[in-house]
Amino acid sequence: MNKVNLAEKFGLFAEYWSPKVVGELNDSHIKLAKLKGEFDWHHHAGEDELFLVVKGRLLIRFRDRDVYLDEGEFLVIPKGVDHLPVAAEEVQVMLIEPKGTLNTGNVVTEKTKTTLDRI
């Protein structure tokens, strides 16, 4: 059992849209990611996904509405729901999702990460 300092972990990487595994909880990964710009429309067919904003402001677009998340706020996106994360400025997020979840869900793009770094 080791404690995790989020600021320290975020300081270990600079790339955007490249989640890093910082812990495991049952059958889920706890990931940190830096986001900037627009991601890709996608959904996760079999997994719910939690976005917790640690720093910055994140817009999550849905087909029928937009949701803004500020620091300290989180949103659980149910499996099967199309979404598009957008970060006008750098955003630091914690993600909790089942192991094996692809960051781009049902689509494969240049942002798809098939292997994840652990930090």
C-alpha positions as CSV (number, residue, x, y, z in Angstrom):
1,M,0.0,0.0,0.0
2,N,1.5,3.3,-1.1
3,K,-0.2,6.7,-1.2
4,V,-0.4,8.5,-4.5
5,N,0.3,12.2,-4.8
6,L,-1.7,13.5,-7.8
7,A,0.4,16.6,-8.4
8,E,3.6,14.6,-8.4
9,K,2.2,12.0,-10.8
10,F,0.9,14.7,-13.2
11,G,4.4,16.2,-13.2
12,L,5.8,12.9,-14.6
13,F,4.3,13.3,-18.1
14,A,3.4,16.0,-20.6
15,E,1.6,14.3,-23.5
16,Y,-2.1,14.8,-24.0
17,W,-4.8,12.1,-24.5
18,S,-2.4,9.4,-23.2
19,P,-3.8,7.9,-20.0
20,K,-1.3,6.6,-17.4
21,V,-2.2,3.9,-14.8
22,V,-1.6,5.0,-11.3
23,G,-3.5,2.3,-9.4
24,E,-5.9,-0.6,-9.5
25,L,-9.2,-1.0,-7.7
26,N,-10.8,-4.4,-8.0
27,D,-11.1,-5.0,-11.7
28,S,-10.6,-1.3,-12.6
29,H,-7.7,0.9,-13.5
30,I,-7.3,4.3,-11.9
31,K,-5.7,6.5,-14.7
32,L,-4.5,10.1,-14.9
33,A,-4.5,12.0,-18.2
34,K,-3.8,15.4,-19.5
35,L,-6.3,16.6,-22.1
36,K,-6.1,19.5,-24.5
37,G,-8.1,20.1,-27.7
38,E,-10.9,17.9,-29.0
39,F,-10.9,14.1,-28.7
40,D,-13.0,11.8,-30.9
41,W,-16.7,10.9,-30.7
42,H,-16.9,7.4,-29.2
43,H,-18.7,5.2,-26.7
44,H,-17.7,2.2,-24.6
45,A,-20.1,-0.7,-25.4
46,G,-19.5,-2.6,-22.2
47,E,-18.0,-0.2,-19.7
48,D,-19.1,2.8,-17.7
49,E,-16.4,5.5,-17.4
50,L,-15.8,8.1,-14.6
51,F,-14.2,11.5,-15.4
52,L,-13.0,13.4,-12.3
53,V,-11.5,16.9,-13.1
54,V,-8.5,17.5,-10.9
55,K,-7.4,20.8,-12.6
56,G,-9.0,22.9,-15.3
57,R,-12.4,22.8,-17.0
58,L,-13.7,20.0,-19.2
59,L,-16.5,20.0,-21.7
60,I,-18.2,16.6,-22.4
61,R,-20.4,16.8,-25.4
62,F,-23.2,14.3,-25.8
63,R,-25.5,14.0,-28.9
64,D,-28.3,15.8,-27.1
65,R,-26.5,18.2,-24.7
66,D,-23.2,19.5,-23.3
67,V,-21.9,19.1,-19.7
68,Y,-19.1,21.2,-18.2
69,L,-17.0,19.8,-15.4
70,D,-15.0,22.1,-13.2
71,E,-12.3,21.2,-10.7
72,G,-13.5,18.8,-8.1
73,E,-16.4,17.6,-10.2
74,F,-17.0,14.2,-11.8
75,L,-19.3,12.5,-14.2
76,V,-20.1,8.9,-14.8
77,I,-20.8,8.2,-18.4
78,P,-22.9,5.0,-18.8
79,K,-21.8,2.3,-21.2
80,G,-23.1,2.8,-24.8
81,V,-23.4,6.6,-24.5
82,D,-21.7,8.6,-27.3
83,H,-19.5,11.3,-25.9
84,L,-16.8,13.8,-27.0
85,P,-14.4,15.3,-24.4
86,V,-13.2,18.8,-25.3
87,A,-10.5,20.8,-23.4
88,A,-10.1,24.4,-24.5
89,E,-7.0,24.6,-22.1
90,E,-5.1,21.9,-20.5
91,V,-7.2,19.8,-18.1
92,Q,-6.0,17.1,-15.7
93,V,-8.4,14.3,-15.1
94,M,-8.6,11.1,-13.1
95,L,-10.4,8.2,-14.9
96,I,-11.7,5.1,-13.3
97,E,-12.7,2.4,-15.7
98,P,-12.5,-1.4,-16.1
99,K,-9.1,-2.9,-17.0
100,G,-8.8,-3.3,-20.8
101,T,-11.0,-0.3,-21.6
102,L,-9.7,1.4,-24.8
103,N,-9.6,5.2,-24.4
104,T,-11.3,5.6,-27.8
105,G,-13.9,2.9,-27.1
106,N,-15.6,1.7,-30.2
107,V,-13.4,3.6,-32.7
108,V,-9.7,3.3,-33.5
109,T,-7.8,6.5,-34.3
110,E,-4.3,7.8,-33.9
111,K,-5.3,8.6,-30.3
112,T,-6.1,5.0,-29.4
113,K,-3.8,3.5,-26.7
114,T,-3.6,-0.2,-26.8
115,T,-1.0,-0.4,-24.1
116,L,-0.8,1.9,-21.0
117,D,2.2,3.2,-19.2
118,R,2.2,2.8,-15.4
119,I,3.6,5.7,-13.4
